[in-house]
Amino acid sequence: MYSAMKSTGTLLGDIPVDGWIDRLSPVSVRPYLRLMRLDRPTGTWLLMLPGWWSIALGADRWPDLRLMLLFGIGALVMRGAGCTFNDIVDRDFDGRVARTAARPIPSGAVSPFQATLFLGLQLFVGLTILLQFNATSVVLGVASLALVFTYPFMKRITYWPQAWLGLTFNWGALLGWAATGAAAHPAPMLLYVGGFFWTLGYDTIYAHQDKEDDALIGVRSTALRLGAATPSWLVGFYALTIALLLLGGWTAGLSWAFYPLMLPAAAHLVWQIRTLDIDNSLGCLERFKSNRVFGLLVLMAILGGKLL
């Protein structure tokens, strides 16, 4: 009943049409690039930025650009692996939701077996990148797989799968600090918890796109749990985000410049809440995507606190 694919503008469901994948890549490769969401980079940014925050915070002054590059590549690959695994697990649900029915597995462009082989390749590349870091980072990186591979099942058992995503997507805050070789410190944990509440907020906004279909097929989310009260909850989530990031910067000894530079980041979250219409799917998607801006503003604030 919900397998119809909606085409809106340049989208088929949630898949961009006539984008760079269609223009530049061979036909046989396109479904795999879409499995990785390479044409939708927001998730890669949101996975990468907490790691960049922590690398910048743990640096003596200017962050190690090699580490940041490796984290960027690792985020790209592991986000792709997470999406591939998620699509394997959720293939039956995705085929019943209009926004996701055109994805490679439910549409038949890639079989579950082919997707599993592709997942193995991505994990191998991710491991190769992880082994470039120190031993503590390797242990933390491997440990994160427990979160990655249990996340797709959370929507079946709890209305708070966004909380599990928060634990998963912000692991880079711990991993980045470890990769710098800095001594144990509360600052990365404060970044991690602050990022947790940030993810809880932005992924709740994202989940409002699917709330009607989710309710009908029995999938749970914070969008369904919080409903019309979502904006009030977002005030709490985002207030905790800013407070914990400020506390993390303070414990790390950032200079005075960090605090005024955080004001645009805080203002951006206020804008998200004040302009949010939870019944406007396109608006929810735009506000979700805008969190890349927030993450970059936080990074600029940390760099300012280090360098000024």
Secondary structure as UniProt FT lines:
FT   STRAND          7..8
FT   TURN            9..10
FT   STRAND          11..12
FT   TURN            13..14
FT   STRAND          15..16
FT   HELIX           20..24
FT   TURN            27..29
FT   HELIX           30..35
FT   TURN            36..39
FT   HELIX           42..58
FT   HELIX           65..89
FT   HELIX           91..94
FT   TURN            95..96
FT   TURN            98..102
FT   HELIX           104..107
FT   HELIX           112..130
FT   TURN            131..132
FT   HELIX           135..143
FT   HELIX           145..148
FT   TURN            149..150
FT   HELIX           151..157
FT   HELIX           161..169
FT   TURN            170..171
FT   HELIX           172..180
FT   HELIX           186..207
FT   TURN            208..209
FT   HELIX           211..217
FT   HELIX           222..226
FT   HELIX           227..229
FT   HELIX           230..251
FT   TURN            252..253
FT   TURN            256..257
FT   HELIX           258..261
FT   HELIX           263..275
FT   TURN            278..279
FT   HELIX           281..289
FT   HELIX           291..307
//
